[in-house]
Amino acid sequence: MVMTEQNTMRKKMANTIRFLAADMVQKANSGHPGAPMGLADIAVVLSEKLSHNPKNPKWLNRDRLVFSGGHGSALIYSLLHLWGYDVSLEDLKQFRQLDSKTPGHPEYGHTDGVEITTGPLGQGIANAIGFAMAEAYTANQVNSETCELIDHKVYCLCGDGDLQEGISYEACALAGHLGLKDMVLIYDSNCITIEGDTSIAWSEDVAKRFEAQNWDVKKINGHCYEEIEEVLEEVKSATKPTIIIANTIIGKGAGELEGTHHTHGAPLGDAIIAESKTKEGFNPDETFAIPEDVLLRFRCALENGELAEKEWIHRQKEAPLVEQNIALEKLLNPDFSAIEFPDFSGDAAMATRDSNGKILNAIAKAVPSFLGGSADLAPSNKSDLKDLGDFPKGRNLHFGIREHSMAAITNAMALYGTTIPFNATFFVFSDYLKPSARIAALTNIQNFFVWTHDSIGVGEDGPTHEPVEHISQFRALPNFYVWRPADATENVEAWKTALTMQAPHGFVLSRQKLKTLKPKRDFGEVSKGAYIVKKRKDANFTLMASGSELMPCLKAACHLAVLGIKANVVSVPCLDLFNEQDAEYKNTVVDPSTKVLAVEAATATEFYRYADDVLGMESFGASAPADLLFEKFGFTQEGIMKRACALMDIEYRVVELGECKL
């Protein structure tokens, strides 16, 4: 590397980043200095190429920069401060402290300039691909041959650990298949993980892996400014996704610890930091030092960013086709009031997966930004958007059998600004995507998870495909709303509510047909999570149920009256929302003076918050037709009546009645 005047300045800038990161970790006595120090040279050159505006972090056509290795947050925060985002030097000094803007891993919505919460390794790669997919779809909707309104890049910094996680294989294979030309993955290849050299557990040829996945593969010395600059210029004209394999030294500049795993996740120590600073001409006694000329050079991002955004606004105003701006406006500002939801009141019975498919299509017809797809299960999930084409020009996304990356990709799409995504799979396979659903909940991402085949009603596929504990784990997830509608009309109301909430939602839907109830409710609303479907005078009992178990509860209540058990029947389409209601509403829906039995074909232990007893699953399911399974495990009119009588200490007997009016 030739040390020109420019490269001399770049080195000084890189060293500033290195020592800021080292000082942050040292002061906090916690953190990861190695990756920030190793990536500092790349970060400096990338700073010169990145198009973004620190004064407007939400500018639509900005380049997206995702740090998949969120543990290297000292680098992220250093850059955000140096570029001029709302991250002060004092914030850097409060690294990893309570209520600071600089937590251990960056969090979207908490720190200015953070594009998405990546969390566990590998997530960020899928997130970046999600941003690139949203960019590709938006560009296809609003660009013309003479005016490109959307033409930015998506950069992602990742490490060895990210590429070892399975989610990266899923996401990168899809990106290569789709030919996402604006996706740039910068791989910090330092061959070090927590336990030591990567060779102890990893020996694959990453370049060949990505070549096989239809990526352009570039290899550089991650400390050579000329090579870094050259490759970043090359990717501007890429025709498919690019991975830049940058060979780096972890903890570069950290004296005797340089290149070792000891720099990965622990402070370097005052002596090492002082020695390193002295070697590079920095004052060893000064912490959090930023030379004035370095700050001026980094702060060029402010002026350059404002100019780039102004140029884009001018381009937008001068777009030769009025339709371009109209299309962009519709994507940016969806009109949910234009949705003509289907009326299911005349339908005798319908599986909620079927009604959900009709609802998805109604939303998509009215809202151009609404798109989504399934993990190779669209015919079963009923998630096809009819006559709306395939991505990237259309709105049907084919994720392949890749649940985890599907969820992480749609998380990013939901944050992009012009797309409202949903993703779909069987409920039992939600196990594969739980980490991404958790990140959606953590950061208030309005991502819609469609989960069909909701219970032992799956039937003949057996216990491997029957989700008995899954609904409980998602109800336990803070800020995540699980819907299990009892019929098609509840399903409509569930979606109406979910579209108004900035949070993730899971729709747990039946394979089997469910009777469509009369729209009348005796008290309460679906939007409040639970309501009384059938209210009786002088009630001494309450039956609570969700989904397919509501109908047998209604039938049981009708016959229990003869035995002296006067039961209110409560539908609970969203227990999470019901938990948030005030005490007056909850006590009106679930009368505390009554005995309460909750019924759900799942573990359902969370109902003990309201119920004296829960008729739920206490084992895995079995392989048989659904009706036989519901009978075997007690989710029938008779089974519910027996459990209710036991709770009320009344002897059960068969009651002969005509058909109940439901």
Helices and strands as residue ranges (DSSP letters): H 5-28, H 34-49, E 64-67, G 70-72, H 73-83, H 89-93, H 123-142, E 154-159, H 160-164, H 166-178, E 183-189, E 192-193, E 196-197, G 198-200, H 206-212, E 216-221, H 225-234, G 235-237, E 242-247, G 255-257, G 261-263, H 270-279, H 292-298, H 300-317, H 322-332, G 336-338, E 349-350, H 352-366, E 370-374, H 378-381, E 396-398, H 403-416, E 420-426, G 427-433, H 434-442, E 448-452, G 456-461, G 463-465, H 470-475, E 481-483, H 488-498, E 505-509, E 514-515, E 523-524, G 526-528, E 531-534, E 541-545, G 547-549, H 550-560, G 561-563, E 567-571, H 575-579, H 583-589, E 595-599, G 605-609, E 613-615, H 626-632, H 637-648
